[in-house]
Amino acid sequence: MNKTNYKNIKNSSCINCLPFFKGSIHFAFFCFFVFVNIFPGIFPLSALAEEANLFLQAIQNNLKVIPSKSNDPIKYRLLREYGSMWANQSRNIVLPPQIAFFSEAETIAFHAKLKLEKLAGTNCLLQSSAANALVQAQKVATQKGLKISPRGSDSCIRSYDTTYKLWLSRVEPNLDFYVKGGKLSSKEANLIRQAPIDKQIALILNLEKERKLFFDKYRATSILNSVAAPGSSQHISGLAFDLAEYENPKVRAIMNEFGWFQTVRNDLPHFTYLGNVQEKHLPALGLKKFTSGQFTFWVPNIPE
Ligand SMILES: [Zn+2]
């Protein structure tokens, strides 16, 4: 600790503790801790930890087991990709108690707990609070001569099987492509195909990381930027909506006004209901802004 820092500390309330800590190494640590927390900008690492803590605090009552990078890197990755949903503090919604469901039976049991509502004139089911907020947004859009509508027939709640089929629609053709191109042996491809789903997700993500064999539609980036891992899609919760008019910034602003935000990096039509919350309050929930072109995504502020 240099002289300047010490001078700052002397001017802070920390100096009041001096008689108590005098002559002790604990005093130095205590003052360092106080200083770091008073001036986090000078200690960016501390500031980062603090921001990550905000997210972990926001989700601590919403998620039974919070994975860490060291104890469960795959689930941690899924949390980082799709975890904004758990920052929702509304009492009127039900959140999945776990990062992912690994079977249709588990998903059906979760869906049985939800109060769902259908958007008029569609087959689109959402949790009722989320549906109500969307209907309010639709009314405002209509007043402004705009429209808010689902992008397709699977734009709202999804079954486990739907998310599994979407996952396979990327995995299967890419396995074939890599085997044909000699980048993967038939044996490796079959091992991936036969693996239980949690293991299969890990194997695919590992191939992307270690061998740069990507599984998105164009084999340019991670499969997770293209489809969610089975059972981990926010759509399973009934709190996600794929918007047809996502390219219109005025429509996106109305969605934001009613608690609907883009939360999955580069998934442009995908919006998540974060509750009755304004955009300016999202950083306090541990979410950080990620921009790509004209689009803004609010993603978990936790380290890679
Ligand atoms: Zn979506």
Residues whose N, C-alpha, C, O or C-beta is under 5 A from the ligand:
A	BS01	ZN	D242 H270
